[in-house]
Amino acid sequence: MSSRSKRDSRGSTRGKRESESRSSSARVKRERDREREPEAPSARGSPVRVKREVEPAGAREAPTPVVPVVRVKREREADEDSEPEREVRAKNGRVDSEDRRSRHCPYLDTINRSVLDFDFEKLCSISLSHINAYACLVCGKYFQGRGLKSHAYIHSVQFSHHVFLNLHTLKFYCLPDNYEIIDSSLEDITYVLKPTFTKQQIANLDKQAKLSRAYDGTTYLPGIVGLNNIKANDYANAVLQALSNVPPLRNYFLEEDNYKNIKRPPGDIMFLLVQRFGELMRKLWNPRNFKAHVSPHEMLQAVVLCSKKTFQITKQGDGVDFLSWFLNALHSALGGTKKKKKTIVTDVFQGSMRIFTKKLPHPDLPAEEKEQLLHNDEYQETMVESTFMYLTLDLPTAPLYKDEKEQLIIPQVPLFNILAKFNGITEKEYKTYKENFLKRFQLTKLPPYLIFCIKRFTKNNFFVEKNPTIVNFPITNVDLREYLSEEVQAVHKNTTYDLIANIVHDGKPSEGSYRIHVLHHKNEVR
């Protein structure tokens, strides 16, 4: 390339730079003029931000110290002015569309109330997790989450089931659109999941005995509802059903505020028994059930866990043993102690008695030696005060031989005959491995609700024997005043009892089953 052409190219390059410099300075000037003018609000309400460009050297020499300050200030003012506009837009824009869908969900008619069952454990049917569980209101199954890859989301897309209920927050959602459903027609579903009772409703439970109609058309009486026998848990069902018909105990557990704030040690699982019993009580007395029966699945799982598998669902247990354990466990879980602190359990069922005990000499000793031993202090009668939750009644021995027609005669005994054990006079011998004792009992305090346990089963080294003796007892006005000591009779005003429930065992000791009769006056049913 020649020197002339080089000069020409340099000149053209210099001219090009000068033109760019002039254009950039003109652009900066226009930007300054635009900044000095009042800013027009944006159509969308967002602030107008001026793009900052790299200024050339010629423009940097100009006196422009005020421009950055004005720009920042105007941007801040624009931000502050645009916030209400953004809120109005959010209120009148996207949120309005969500509210409109929430109030007018098109899938509410797909809900199938006949398959809904909230009695089982609240866990996902796929991941078996308790966290964030949702119930599909179309098929009744439980799934976890409602996110993009959650089990509930996949189920809604795969089977076109769109309405779900959060089992913890009691909120309804439509999937896969993922918006909350707000509709008053769904209130019956949340009430079945978590029934609630006001103090006025609890006070009127015994006054108004109206038949309720389930979703499938069957009628039932609240409180007298069947409990499902999952496998071999009828012994627990009968006891729980009987306890649910004791008014003070029922009223206490129908209102969750009575016990939800009781403090327990960290890691204590026994309070789960209280929570599950309260839930079961509210379901049994729910006047708006979808079905005329209740499954005690969660209650029995708490029993298995808290009893360390002593009482199980799959294995038949003893009703008296379960009653004794359950009342004591419930009392302990509510914060009660053996002597000082009382609970609703002790207030309802606990009575007291005097136990007189006298040690007997060994029967193989000579008569003279027995007489000498009876004068010792060890063989003198002692008395202790003791409390009780229920009274154990002993039956007379069953006959061993058949009659002339080769049939066993089933004996019958009145209730007051076997109650003579507690009159303070009748003595009974109790044998231990080493020693024999003679005991008699005297009642000193009768509880508001008295439980009788008739001992029918006798265990030995070879088998379990059942005593078939029939006990005849009146249903109303059972007066126990004569079984109290004289000084206590004057204090006790009410000593008569009416029957509330009766639990019986049918069949053989190992293969039999339990059933319950609940007394209800027909004239109260309207």
C-alpha positions in Angstrom: 0.0 0.0 0.0 1.3 3.5 -0.9 2.0 6.3 1.6 -0.9 8.3 0.1 -3.4 5.5 0.6 -2.2 5.1 4.2 -2.8 8.8 4.8 -6.2 8.6 3.2 -7.1 5.7 5.5 -5.9 7.5 8.5 -7.9 10.5 7.6 -11.0 8.5 7.1 -10.5 6.7 10.4 -10.0 10.0 12.2 -13.1 11.4 10.6 -15.0 8.4 11.6 -13.9 8.8 15.2 -14.8 12.4 15.2 -18.3 11.7 13.8 -18.8 9.0 16.5 -17.7 11.4 19.1 -20.1 14.0 17.9 -22.9 11.5 17.7 -22.2 10.3 21.3 -22.0 13.8 22.7 -25.3 14.6 21.0 -26.8 11.4 22.5 -25.6 12.4 26.0 -27.1 15.8 25.5 -30.5 14.3 24.5 -30.4 12.1 27.6 -29.7 15.1 29.9 -32.6 17.0 28.4 -34.8 13.9 28.8 -33.8 13.6 32.5 -34.6 17.2 33.2 -38.1 16.7 31.9 -40.7 15.2 34.3 -41.0 11.4 33.9 -44.1 10.0 32.5 -45.5 7.0 34.4 -45.1 3.7 32.7 -48.1 1.9 31.3 -47.4 -1.1 33.6 -46.5 1.0 36.6 -42.9 0.0 36.7 -40.2 2.7 37.2 -38.4 4.2 34.1 -34.7 3.4 34.4 -32.1 5.2 32.2 -29.5 2.9 30.8 -26.0 4.1 31.7 -23.5 3.9 28.9 -19.8 4.4 28.8 -19.2 8.0 27.9 -16.3 9.1 25.6 -13.4 11.3 26.9 -14.9 14.4 25.4 -18.1 14.0 27.1 -16.5 13.1 30.4 -14.9 16.5 30.5 -18.2 18.3 30.6 -19.4 19.5 34.0 -22.1 16.9 34.8 -21.8 16.1 38.6 -25.6 16.6 39.1 -26.8 13.9 36.6 -26.1 10.7 38.7 -27.8 12.2 41.8 -30.9 13.2 39.9 -31.1 9.8 38.2 -30.9 7.9 41.4 -33.4 10.1 43.1 -35.9 9.9 40.3 -35.5 6.1 40.2 -36.3 5.9 43.9 -39.3 8.2 43.6 -40.5 6.1 40.6 -40.2 2.9 42.7 -42.1 4.4 45.6 -44.9 5.7 43.3 -45.2 2.4 41.4 -45.7 0.2 44.5 -49.4 1.0 44.9 -49.9 0.5 41.2 -48.2 -2.9 41.5 -50.4 -3.9 44.4 -53.5 -2.8 42.5 -52.4 -4.8 39.5 -51.8 -7.9 41.7 -55.2 -7.4 43.3 -57.1 -6.9 40.0 -55.0 -9.2 37.9 -53.7 -12.7 38.7 -55.2 -13.0 42.2 -58.6 -12.2 41.0 -58.4 -15.1 38.5 -57.3 -17.5 41.2 -60.2 -16.4 43.5 -62.6 -16.8 40.6 -61.4 -20.4 40.1 -61.4 -21.1 43.8 -65.1 -20.1 44.1 -66.1 -21.8 40.9 -64.2 -25.1 40.7 -65.6 -27.2 37.9 -64.6 -30.5 39.5 -66.7 -30.5 42.7 -69.3 -32.9 41.2 -66.5 -35.6 40.9 -66.3 -36.0 44.7 -67.4 -39.4 45.9 -68.4 -39.2 49.5 -69.3 -42.8 49.7 -65.7 -43.9 49.5 -64.3 -41.4 51.9 -63.0 -43.0 55.1 -60.8 -40.9 57.5 -60.5 -43.5 60.2 -57.3 -45.0 59.0 -53.8 -43.8 59.6 -53.0 -40.5 57.7 -50.1 -41.7 55.5 -49.3 -41.8 51.8 -50.4 -45.0 50.1 -47.2 -45.0 48.0 -44.4 -43.5 50.1 -46.0 -44.5 53.5 -45.0 -41.0 54.8 -47.1 -39.0 57.3 -45.7 -35.7 56.1 -47.9 -33.5 53.9 -50.6 -36.1 53.3 -53.6 -35.4 51.0 -56.8 -37.4 50.5 -58.1 -37.8 47.0 -61.8 -37.0 47.3 -62.6 -39.0 44.1 -61.2 -42.4 45.1 -60.5 -41.9 48.8 -56.8 -42.8 48.7 -54.0 -40.9 50.5 -51.1 -39.3 48.7 -48.2 -37.1 49.6 -47.6 -33.5 48.5 -49.1 -31.5 45.7 -45.9 -30.3 43.9 -45.0 -30.9 40.3 -43.4 -34.4 41.0 -45.5 -35.4 44.0 -47.6 -38.5 44.3 -50.8 -36.5 44.5 -49.9 -34.5 41.4 -49.0 -37.7 39.4 -52.2 -39.3 40.5 -54.3 -36.3 39.4 -52.8 -36.3 36.0 -52.8 -40.1 35.5 -56.4 -40.7 36.7 -58.0 -37.3 36.2 -58.8 -37.0 39.9 -58.7 -33.3 40.6 -60.0 -32.6 44.1 -57.7 -33.2 47.1 -57.9 -32.4 50.9 -54.9 -31.6 53.1 -55.5 -33.9 56.1 -53.6 -31.6 58.4 -54.7 -28.0 57.4 -58.2 -29.1 56.2 -57.8 -27.1 53.0 -59.1 -28.3 49.6 -57.0 -28.0 46.4 -57.5 -28.6 42.7 -54.7 -30.5 41.0 -52.8 -30.2 38.7 -53.9 -26.6 38.5 -52.8 -26.2 42.1 -55.3 -23.6 43.4 -57.2 -23.7 46.7 -60.9 -24.5 46.5 -63.2 -22.4 48.7 -66.7 -23.7 48.8 -69.1 -24.1 51.7 -70.6 -27.3 50.3 -67.3 -29.1 51.4 -67.9 -28.4 55.1 -69.4 -31.8 55.7 -66.2 -33.5 54.6 -64.0 -31.5 57.0 -66.5 -32.2 59.8 -66.2 -35.9 59.2 -62.4 -35.7 59.2 -62.3 -33.6 62.4 -65.6 -33.3 64.3 -65.9 -30.5 66.8 -68.4 -29.9 69.6 -69.4 -26.7 71.4 -70.1 -26.7 75.1 -73.8 -26.2 74.4 -73.9 -29.3 72.1 -72.1 -31.4 74.7 -74.6 -30.3 77.4 -77.5 -31.3 75.1 -76.2 -34.8 74.2 -78.2 -36.6 76.8 -81.3 -34.4 76.4 -81.8 -34.9 72.7 -81.5 -38.4 71.4 -82.3 -38.0 67.7 -81.6 -40.6 65.1 -79.1 -39.4 62.5 -79.0 -40.5 58.9 -75.7 -41.5 57.3 -74.7 -40.7 53.7 -75.7 -44.3 52.6 -79.2 -43.8 54.0 -78.8 -45.9 57.2 -79.9 -44.4 60.5 -77.9 -44.6 63.7 -77.9 -43.1 67.1 -74.8 -41.0 67.9 -72.7 -42.6 70.6 -74.1 -46.1 69.9 -72.2 -46.8 66.7 -70.6 -50.0 65.6 -66.8 -50.4 65.9 -65.1 -52.4 63.1 -63.4 -55.7 64.2 -60.2 -55.5 62.1 -59.1 -59.0 63.1 -59.2 -60.0 66.8 -59.7 -56.7 68.5 -63.3 -57.1 69.7 -62.0 -57.2 73.4 -60.8 -53.7 73.0 -63.8 -52.5 71.0 -66.2 -53.5 73.7 -64.2 -51.7 76.4 -63.8 -48.5 74.4 -67.5 -48.5 73.5 -68.5 -48.9 77.1 -66.2 -46.0 78.2 -67.5 -43.8 75.5 -71.0 -43.9 77.1 -69.8 -42.7 80.5 -71.1 -39.0 80.4 -68.3 -37.2 82.4 -65.5 -39.1 80.6 -67.2 -38.5 77.2 -67.8 -34.8 77.8 -64.1 -34.3 78.9 -62.7 -35.9 75.7 -65.2 -34.4 73.3 -63.7 -31.0 74.0 -60.0 -31.1 72.9 -59.1 -27.9 74.8 -59.4 -29.9 78.1 -56.2 -31.8 77.5 -54.3 -30.5 74.6 -52.1 -28.2 76.7 -51.0 -30.9 79.2 -47.2 -30.9 79.4 -45.4 -34.2 79.0 -41.7 -35.1 79.1 -39.9 -35.0 75.8 -40.1 -38.2 73.8 -43.1 -39.4 75.8 -45.4 -41.5 73.6 -48.2 -42.1 76.1 -50.0 -38.9 75.4 -50.7 -40.3 71.9 -53.2 -42.6 73.8 -55.1 -39.5 75.0 -55.2 -37.9 71.6 -56.4 -41.0 69.8 -59.1 -41.7 72.4 -60.4 -38.1 72.1 -60.5 -38.5 68.3 -62.4 -41.8 68.6 -64.8 -40.3 71.1 -65.7 -37.4 68.8 -66.2 -39.8 65.8 -68.5 -42.1 67.8 -70.6 -39.1 68.8 -70.5 -37.4 65.4 -74.2 -36.7 64.3 -73.0 -36.2 60.7 -71.1 -39.3 59.9 -71.0 -40.6 56.3 -71.3 -44.2 57.6 -73.0 -45.8 60.6 -69.8 -47.4 61.9 -66.4 -46.3 62.9 -63.0 -48.0 62.5 -60.8 -47.7 65.6 -57.6 -48.3 63.5 -55.6 -45.3 64.8 -56.7 -45.9 68.4 -55.6 -49.5 68.3 -52.3 -48.6 66.8 -51.7 -46.3 69.7 -52.7 -49.1 72.1 -50.2 -51.5 70.5 -47.4 -48.9 70.6 -48.0 -47.7 74.2 -48.5 -51.1 75.6 -45.4 -52.4 73.9 -47.4 -55.0 72.0 -49.0 -56.4 75.1 -52.4 -55.8 73.5 -52.5 -56.4 69.8 -55.0 -56.2 66.9 -54.3 -59.7 65.5 -54.4 -61.6 68.8 -57.4 -62.0 71.2 -56.8 -60.4 74.6 -58.5 -60.3 77.9 -61.1 -57.5 78.3 -60.5 -57.1 82.1 -56.7 -56.9 81.6 -57.1 -54.3 78.8 -59.6 -52.2 80.9 -57.2 -52.2 83.9 -54.2 -51.2 81.7 -56.1 -48.6 79.7 -57.5 -46.7 82.7 -54.2 -46.5 84.4 -52.3 -45.6 81.3 -54.9 -42.9 80.5 -54.6 -41.5 84.1 -50.8 -41.4 83.8 -50.8 -39.8 80.4 -53.1 -37.0 81.6 -50.5 -36.2 84.3 -52.0 -38.0 87.2 -50.2 -39.8 90.0 -51.0 -42.7 92.4 -51.8 -40.5 95.4 -51.7 -36.8 94.9 -52.7 -35.6 91.5 -56.1 -36.6 90.2 -57.5 -36.7 86.7 -60.9 -37.2 85.0 -60.3 -40.9 85.2 -59.9 -41.0 89.0 -62.8 -38.5 89.4 -65.1 -40.8 87.6 -64.1 -44.3 88.5 -61.9 -44.3 91.6 -63.3 -45.5 94.9 -61.7 -46.7 98.2 -61.9 -49.6 100.5 -60.4 -51.1 103.7 -58.6 -54.4 103.3 -58.4 -56.5 106.4 -55.7 -59.2 106.2 -54.8 -62.0 108.6 -52.0 -64.5 108.0 -52.9 -68.2 108.5 -50.6 -70.9 109.9 -49.5 -73.7 107.6 -52.3 -76.3 107.4 -49.8 -79.2 108.0 -48.8 -77.9 111.5 -50.2 -79.5 114.6 -53.2 -77.8 116.2 -51.3 -76.8 119.3 -48.6 -75.1 117.3 -51.3 -73.3 115.2 -52.9 -71.9 118.4 -49.5 -70.6 119.6 -48.8 -68.9 116.3 -52.1 -67.2 116.2 -51.1 -65.2 119.3 -48.0 -63.8 117.5 -48.1 -60.3 116.1 -47.3 -61.7 112.6 -50.6 -63.5 112.6 -52.8 -60.6 113.8 -55.2 -58.9 111.5 -54.0 -55.7 109.8 -55.9 -53.1 107.9 -54.9 -50.9 105.0 -56.7 -48.3 103.0 -56.6 -48.9 99.3 -58.1 -47.3 96.1 -59.7 -49.2 93.2 -60.8 -48.5 89.7 -63.1 -51.5 89.5 -64.3 -54.3 91.7 -63.6 -57.9 90.9 -66.4 -60.3 91.8 -65.8 -64.0 92.3 -68.3 -66.7 91.0 -69.1 -69.9 92.9 -67.4 -73.0 91.6 -69.1 -74.5 88.5 -70.5 -78.1 88.8 -68.1 -80.9 87.7 -70.7 -83.6 87.0 -73.5 -83.9 84.6 -77.1 -84.5 85.7 -79.2 -87.6 85.0 -80.0 -86.4 81.4 -76.3 -86.2 80.7 -76.4 -82.4 80.6 -74.6 -79.8 82.6 -76.9 -77.6 84.5 -75.7 -74.0 84.2 -76.0 -72.5 87.7 -77.4 -69.0 88.3 -76.5 -66.6 91.1 -77.9 -63.1 92.0 -75.5 -60.2 91.9 -76.0 -59.4 95.6 -74.7 -62.8 96.5 -71.3 -62.2 94.9 -71.3 -58.6 96.1 -71.3 -59.9 99.7 -67.5 -60.1 99.3 -67.4 -56.4 100.1 -69.7 -56.2 103.1 -66.8 -56.2 105.6 -67.9 -59.5 107.2 -67.4 -62.2 104.6 -63.9 -63.6 104.6 -62.1 -65.4 101.8 -58.8 -67.3 101.8 -56.1 -66.3 99.4 -53.2 -68.6 98.7 -49.7 -67.7 97.6 -46.7 -69.9 96.8 -45.6 -69.9 100.4 -48.3 -68.5 102.6 -52.1 -68.3 103.1 -54.1 -65.2 104.0 -57.6 -64.6 105.1 -59.0 -61.3 103.7 -62.2 -59.3 104.0 -63.2 -56.0 102.3 -65.1 -53.0 103.4 -66.1 -50.2 101.0 -65.4 -46.7 102.3 -66.1 -44.6 99.1 -68.2 -45.3 96.1 -67.2 -43.6 92.8 -69.7 -41.8 90.6 -69.5 -44.7 88.1 -68.8 -48.2 89.3 -67.3 -51.0 87.2 -67.9 -54.6 88.2 -65.6 -57.3 86.7 -66.9 -60.8 87.1 -64.0 -63.2 87.1 -64.9 -66.1 84.7 -61.5 -67.3 83.6 -59.3 -69.5 85.7 -55.7 -70.2 84.6 -53.7 -73.2 85.6 -50.6 -74.9 84.4 -52.5 -76.8 81.7 -55.4 -74.8 80.3 -57.7 -71.9 80.8 -61.2 -72.7 82.2 -64.3 -70.6 81.9 -67.0 -70.5 84.5 -70.4 -70.4 82.7 -72.4 -69.3 85.8 -75.2 -66.8 84.9 -75.3 -63.6 87.1 -78.8 -62.1 87.5 -78.8 -58.4 88.2 -81.3 -55.6 88.1 -80.9 -52.9 85.4 -81.8 -50.0 87.6 -81.7 -49.0 91.2 -78.9 -51.2 92.5 -78.4 -50.0 96.0 -75.0 -50.5 97.6 -75.6 -48.6 100.9 -75.4 -51.8 103.0 -71.8 -52.5 101.7 -70.5 -49.2 103.2 -69.4 -48.8 106.8 -71.8 -47.0 109.2 -69.8 -43.8 109.4 -69.6 -43.6 105.6 -73.3 -44.2 105.0 -74.2 -40.9 106.6 -71.8 -39.0 104.2 -72.8 -40.8 101.0 -76.0 -39.4 99.6 -76.2 -41.3 96.4 -75.6 -45.0 96.6 -77.9 -46.4 93.8 -76.6 -47.2 90.4 -78.2 -47.8 87.0 -76.7 -50.0 84.3 -75.0 -48.2 81.4 -73.3 -51.0 79.5 -72.7 -54.7 79.9 -69.8 -56.6 78.2 -70.1 -60.4 77.8 -67.9 -63.1 76.5 -69.3 -65.8 74.2 -67.7 -69.1 73.3 -64.7 -70.9 74.4 -61.9 -69.1 76.4 -59.4 -69.2 73.5 -61.8 -69.0 70.5 -64.6 -66.8 71.9 -65.5 -63.2 71.2 -66.7 -60.1 73.2 -69.8 -58.2 72.6 -71.4 -55.2 74.4 -75.0 -54.2 75.3 -75.5 -50.4 75.8 -78.6 -49.5 77.7 -80.7 -46.7 76.1 -84.2 -45.7 77.0 -86.5 -45.9 74.0 -88.8 -43.2 75.2 -86.0 -40.7 74.8 -85.6 -41.4 71.1 -87.7 -39.0 68.9 
